[in-house]
Amino acid sequence: MKAARMHRFGPPDVIIIDDVPRPIPSEREVIVRVAAAGVGPWDALIREKKSVVHVPLPIILGSDLAGIVESTGPGVQQFKPGDEVYGVTNKDFCGAYCEYAVAQAHMIAPKPKSLSHIEAASVPVVAVTAWQMLFDYAEVKAGQSVLIHGAAGNVGAYAVQLAKQAGVQTFATAGSADLDYVRGLGADTVIDYKANKFEDVVRPVDAVLDTVGGDTQRRSFHLLKPGGILVSVVSPFPERPIQPSGVRSTFFLVEVNMQRLEILTEMFEAGKLSTQVGSVLLLEQVRAAHEMLAGAPHKRGKIVLQIARSEER
C-alpha cells in the first residue's frame, strides 16, 4: 500500500511516498481503508521532532481519518467490515497518511451520515479539542461567558459553535477578514485583534480558551472572574508570575474517543454543527499540505488529504 512516511526529522521534504505492507490488526484494533486524512499542526510538530509525542522512525504521519472498516482484530465487536467510520489512529497521533491505517477501536466511531469522508476527516482532533476545552476543563454552563482566542481557526470555530449551542455568552477574537465568518458561527461579540485591544471590549468572563499563546495568553488572565479558568492547548506551562491569584489555568492534550465522537455525530446529524474544510490535496501532495501548515497560501479551514481516488473533493 502507499503511505506517506518520514525516515528522518526535518522540513516537509523529508516526507516520501513509500510502498509498505498492508497492516494486520492486533487485539482491539481496526484496519481502516482510508478515504481521507486530516492534516494538523501536530503533524508538523512530530515531523520537526518538536512534539511531546515521541515515536521511533520511520513514521507514517497523520492522526485524523475517515474511511471504511476493512478488518478487525480480536476483541472488536462494535465494528465490522464495511462500516463507515471516523476518528483518530492512536494516542501517538501517527499512522493515518496511508491507504490502510491501523486505528484503536475505542478511538473511532460511526461516521456521521450527513458528512462526506473528506468532511468527516476534518473533524476529530479539532472538534474534540474544542469540546474538551469548553466542557471537560472550563466546565462552562448556560448563562456563563467565555472568551475564545483564534476563533476563526479550526479549534476556535468549533468552540464558538459549541458555546452557542450550550447557551454560553461568547466573545471571540479574529482577524479582520474573518469577522463575519465568526459572527456567522454564533459569536455574540467579535473583536478584530489587530484593530482593537480585546481588554477594551470584553468584560470579565468565566473562562478563556487559548489557542494563540504568548502575549495574548498573558493579557487574558486579567479578564477572568474570580475562580475563572484559562484553558490552553498551546503552552503547557503558563507563566505563573503573571497569573493573578484567585484564577486557574490548565493545559491538556486532546483525548479522542468513541463517546466524544458520538456526541459530535449527534450534533452534526441535527444540523447544530458545521465543518470547515479548507484545501483538499492528494496523498502525493502531502509535502504541499505541510508547506501550507508552515504558511503557504491555502483556503481557510482544515487541510485534508484525499486518499481514496473515488472520494468526492
MIBAPA-676343 format. One line per 8 residues: their letters; for each residue x, y, z of C-alpha. Coordinates in nm, 4 decimals. Example, Ala and Ser with C-alpha at 12.3 -4.5 7.8 and 13.67 -1.06 7.14 Angstrom:
REM MIBAPA-676343
as	1.2300/-0.4500/0.7800 | 1.3670/-0.1060/0.7140
END
This chain:
REM MIBAPA-676343
mkaarmhr	0.0000/0.0000/0.0000 | 0.1009/0.3653/-0.0391 | 0.1996/0.5542/0.2762 | 0.3441/0.8997/0.3412 | 0.6395/0.8326/0.5698 | 0.9423/1.0092/0.7083 | 1.2748/0.8389/0.7755 | 1.4315/1.1456/0.9342
fgppdvii	1.3048/1.4571/1.1075 | 1.3028/1.7897/0.9298 | 1.1151/2.0133/0.6814 | 0.8267/1.8983/0.4579 | 1.0594/1.7442/0.2005 | 1.1518/1.4640/0.4445 | 0.8087/1.3118/0.3735 | 0.8152/1.0498/0.0969
iddvprpi	0.5610/0.8110/-0.0514 | 0.6623/0.4540/0.0318 | 0.5238/0.1165/-0.0618 | 0.4717/-0.0723/0.2636 | 0.2929/-0.3968/0.3584 | -0.0746/-0.3721/0.4415 | -0.1126/-0.3911/0.8231 | -0.2780/-0.6729/1.0159
psereviv	-0.4949/-0.5774/1.3158 | -0.3929/-0.6775/1.6674 | -0.6248/-0.7011/1.9659 | -0.8813/-0.4191/1.9834 | -0.7546/-0.2703/1.6568 | -0.9351/-0.1945/1.3336 | -0.7901/-0.1670/0.9835 | -0.9497/0.1279/0.8060
rvaaagvg	-0.9390/0.1671/0.4283 | -0.8693/0.5380/0.4429 | -1.0792/0.7676/0.2262 | -0.9395/1.0906/0.3702 | -0.6933/1.2023/0.6377 | -0.6805/1.5347/0.8168 | -0.3617/1.7420/0.8325 | -0.2919/1.9377/1.1518
pwdalire	-0.0196/2.1402/1.3258 | 0.0598/1.8416/1.5496 | 0.1718/1.6536/1.2357 | 0.4293/1.9246/1.1682 | 0.5494/1.9162/1.5302 | 0.6066/1.5418/1.5041 | 0.7835/1.5882/1.1702 | 1.0119/1.8518/1.3227
kksvvhvp	1.0714/1.6478/1.6414 | 0.9105/1.9217/1.8498 | 0.6147/1.7200/1.9770 | 0.5632/1.5899/2.3276 | 0.4768/1.2646/2.1477 | 0.7867/1.0603/2.0626 | 0.7589/0.7865/1.8022 | 1.0526/0.5934/1.6519
lpiilgsd	1.1374/0.6355/1.2844 | 1.0200/0.5627/1.0213 | 0.6875/0.7305/1.0915 | 0.3667/0.7352/0.8915 | 0.2299/1.0776/0.9797 | -0.1334/1.1687/1.0401 | -0.3972/1.1109/1.3049 | -0.7426/1.2175/1.1795
lagivest	-0.9077/0.9812/0.9356 | -1.2325/0.8726/0.7792 | -1.2937/0.5602/0.5770 | -1.4330/0.2086/0.5689 | -1.3516/-0.0763/0.8052 | -1.1503/-0.3384/0.6161 | -1.0937/-0.5853/0.9002 | -1.0993/-0.6094/1.2787
gpgvqqfk	-0.8727/-0.7654/1.5378 | -0.9616/-0.9860/1.8351 | -1.1887/-0.8228/2.0904 | -1.3539/-0.5798/1.8478 | -1.7289/-0.6238/1.8496 | -1.8576/-0.2733/1.7772 | -1.7370/-0.2650/1.4142 | -1.7485/-0.4978/1.1155
pgdevygv	-1.6020/-0.4824/0.7643 | -1.7869/-0.2302/0.5509 | -1.8715/0.0118/0.8337 | -1.8040/0.3778/0.7602 | -1.6052/0.5320/1.0452 | -1.4149/0.8425/1.1509 | -1.1809/0.9267/1.4361 | -0.8096/0.9002/1.5054
tnkdfcga	-0.5478/0.6301/1.4821 | -0.3871/0.6162/1.8274 | -0.2525/0.8158/2.1213 | 0.0739/0.8764/1.9342 | -0.1059/1.0787/1.6633 | 0.0526/0.8785/1.3800 | -0.0403/0.6342/1.1065 | -0.3215/0.7948/0.9003
yceyavaq	-0.1485/0.9188/0.5832 | -0.1840/0.5858/0.4065 | -0.4261/0.3642/0.2168 | -0.4890/0.1249/0.5080 | -0.4472/0.2551/0.8621 | -0.4466/0.0849/1.1997 | -0.6837/0.2518/1.4462 | -0.7594/0.1771/1.8087
ahmiapkp	-1.1224/0.0640/1.8161 | -1.2119/0.2928/2.1073 | -1.0814/0.5994/1.9200 | -1.3150/0.5769/1.6202 | -1.6936/0.5913/1.5776 | -1.9530/0.5502/1.3043 | -1.9190/0.8355/1.0558 | -2.1996/1.0928/1.0531
kslshiea	-2.4213/1.0127/0.7555 | -2.4572/1.3837/0.6825 | -2.0819/1.4253/0.6244 | -1.8662/1.3113/0.3348 | -1.5457/1.1263/0.4185 | -1.3467/1.4402/0.3447 | -1.5639/1.6447/0.5809 | -1.5514/1.3753/0.8481
asvpvvav	-1.1716/1.3530/0.8318 | -1.1537/1.7248/0.9127 | -1.3400/1.6832/1.2410 | -1.1945/1.4555/1.5116 | -0.8931/1.6216/1.6749 | -1.0044/1.9837/1.6424 | -1.3702/1.9325/1.7326 | -1.2943/1.7088/2.0311
tawqmlfd	-1.0302/1.9588/2.1444 | -1.2921/2.2355/2.1439 | -1.5380/2.0114/2.3284 | -1.2855/1.9247/2.5974 | -1.1739/2.2855/2.6396 | -1.5291/2.4028/2.6980 | -1.6890/2.1194/2.8903 | -1.4232/1.8896/3.0383
yaevkagq	-1.1850/2.1616/3.1585 | -1.3621/2.5001/3.1667 | -1.6899/2.3273/3.2627 | -1.8928/2.6169/3.1232 | -2.2687/2.6186/3.1613 | -2.5591/2.8094/3.0122 | -2.5599/3.1712/3.1235 | -2.1837/3.1879/3.1739
svlihgaa	-1.9385/3.3687/2.9476 | -1.6250/3.2700/2.7561 | -1.3549/3.4445/2.5544 | -1.2281/3.2377/2.2607 | -0.8990/3.3387/2.1023 | -0.8293/3.2369/1.7443 | -1.1991/3.1886/1.6795 | -1.1586/3.1540/1.3029
gnvgayav	-0.9107/2.8699/1.3454 | -1.0091/2.5058/1.3288 | -1.0400/2.4568/1.7065 | -1.1788/2.8038/1.7687 | -1.4550/2.7701/1.5109 | -1.5883/2.4570/1.6800 | -1.5562/2.6198/2.0203 | -1.7745/2.9101/1.9058
qlakqagv	-2.0402/2.6754/1.7669 | -2.0404/2.4557/2.0772 | -2.0572/2.7548/2.3100 | -2.3555/2.8922/2.1210 | -2.5356/2.5585/2.1412 | -2.4723/2.5486/2.5171 | -2.6180/2.8936/2.5788 | -2.2843/3.0491/2.6746
qtfatags	-2.2205/3.4178/2.6008 | -1.9274/3.4212/2.3610 | -1.6599/3.6816/2.2986 | -1.4213/3.5936/2.0164 | -1.1045/3.7337/1.8631 | -1.0219/3.7044/1.4942 | -0.8545/3.8846/1.2067 | -1.0400/4.1467/1.0018
adldyvrg	-1.1021/3.9091/0.7103 | -1.2713/3.6558/0.9399 | -1.5035/3.8735/1.1479 | -1.8202/3.7957/0.9514 | -1.7329/3.4264/0.9421 | -1.7002/3.4103/1.3204 | -2.0235/3.6056/1.3704 | -2.1924/3.3530/1.1433
lgadtvid	-2.0724/3.0724/1.3704 | -2.2675/3.2304/1.6547 | -2.0261/3.4522/1.8491 | -2.2049/3.7314/2.0357 | -1.9140/3.9771/2.0188 | -1.6257/3.9532/1.7709 | -1.3101/4.1616/1.8170 | -1.0599/4.2402/1.5431
ykankfed	-0.7462/4.1637/1.7446 | -0.5270/4.3878/1.5266 | -0.7543/4.6905/1.5342 | -0.8633/4.6749/1.8976 | -0.7343/4.5585/2.2338 | -0.9677/4.2834/2.3417 | -0.9379/4.4053/2.7032 | -1.1193/4.7241/2.5988
vvrpvdav	-1.4189/4.5277/2.4718 | -1.4515/4.2133/2.6802 | -1.5978/4.2249/3.0280 | -1.4788/3.9693/3.2897 | -1.5567/3.6144/3.1776 | -1.5842/3.2748/3.3400 | -1.3365/3.1123/3.1018 | -1.0786/3.1894/2.8360
ldtvggdt	-0.9969/2.9374/2.5634 | -0.6413/2.9968/2.4427 | -0.5337/2.8698/2.1017 | -0.2826/3.1509/2.0482 | -0.0444/3.1705/2.3455 | 0.2219/3.4346/2.4060 | 0.1201/3.7879/2.4959 | -0.2445/3.7131/2.4186
qrrsfhll	-0.2434/3.4421/2.6826 | -0.0739/3.6627/2.9433 | -0.3157/3.9517/2.8925 | -0.6171/3.7224/2.9145 | -0.5648/3.6222/3.2777 | -0.6788/3.9665/3.3894 | -1.0175/3.9212/3.2217 | -1.1107/3.6181/3.4305
kpggilvs	-1.3687/3.6423/3.7044 | -1.2594/3.5171/4.0488 | -1.2471/3.1398/4.0210 | -1.2350/3.1581/3.6426 | -1.0083/2.9409/3.4306 | -0.7818/2.9810/3.1268 | -0.7627/2.6615/2.9215 | -0.4713/2.6390/2.6784
vvspfper	-0.3777/2.3931/2.4072 | -0.0682/2.5978/2.3232 | 0.1552/2.6212/2.6269 | 0.1912/2.3507/2.8923 | 0.3456/2.5941/3.1401 | 0.1535/2.9208/3.1767 | 0.3782/3.1826/3.3296 | 0.2766/3.1674/3.6936
piqpsgvr	0.4159/3.5113/3.7946 | 0.1633/3.6859/3.5700 | -0.1301/3.4689/3.6751 | -0.3379/3.6636/3.9293 | -0.4424/3.4907/4.2467 | -0.7923/3.3539/4.2518 | -0.7950/3.2260/3.8941 | -0.6840/2.8968/3.7439
stfflvev	-0.5110/2.7690/3.4304 | -0.4620/2.4334/3.2673 | -0.3051/2.2780/2.9587 | -0.4047/1.9444/2.8100 | -0.3575/1.7085/2.5167 | -0.6759/1.6041/2.3420 | -0.8221/1.2586/2.4074 | -1.0383/1.1457/2.1180
nmqrleil	-1.2663/0.8538/2.1998 | -1.5851/0.6954/2.0714 | -1.8045/0.8592/2.3346 | -1.6968/1.2133/2.2472 | -1.7187/1.1429/1.8745 | -2.0730/1.0098/1.9165 | -2.1773/1.3332/2.0906 | -2.0402/1.5313/1.7969
temfeagk	-2.2085/1.2966/1.5498 | -2.5474/1.3668/1.7069 | -2.4854/1.7385/1.6700 | -2.3797/1.7087/1.3058 | -2.6832/1.4966/1.2238 | -2.9102/1.7505/1.3942 | -2.7567/2.0356/1.1947 | -2.6130/2.2009/1.5068
lstqvgsv	-2.2504/2.1884/1.3892 | -2.0888/2.2536/1.0535 | -1.7458/2.1632/0.9211 | -1.4994/2.3966/0.7549 | -1.2883/2.2040/0.5049 | -1.0056/2.4059/0.3570 | -0.7632/2.2873/0.0911 | -0.8003/1.9256/-0.0262
llleqvra	-0.4945/1.7564/-0.1743 | -0.3971/1.4087/-0.2894 | -0.1695/1.1856/-0.0825 | 0.1106/1.2526/-0.3303 | 0.0795/1.6237/-0.2485 | 0.1475/1.5726/0.1219 | 0.4578/1.7928/0.1150 | 0.2490/2.0816/-0.0197
ahemlaga	-0.0006/2.0215/0.2615 | 0.2774/2.0583/0.5175 | 0.4038/2.3709/0.3445 | 0.0547/2.5107/0.3955 | 0.0877/2.4340/0.7665 | 0.4041/2.6431/0.7587 | 0.2284/2.9396/0.5984 | 0.1950/2.8696/0.2256
phkrgkiv	-0.1360/3.0003/0.0834 | -0.4373/2.7783/0.1407 | -0.8104/2.8013/0.1973 | -0.9486/2.8768/0.5428 | -1.0349/2.5572/0.7259 | -0.8870/2.2142/0.7831 | -0.6388/2.0803/0.5290 | -0.7368/1.7304/0.4194
lqiarsee	-0.5605/1.4621/0.2152 | -0.7825/1.2673/-0.0219 | -0.6557/0.9090/-0.0087 | -0.9215/0.7102/-0.1973 | -0.9460/0.8443/-0.5510 | -1.3195/0.7790/-0.5686 | -1.3944/1.0114/-0.2755 | -1.5600/1.3402/-0.3750
r	-1.3487/1.6527/-0.3422
END
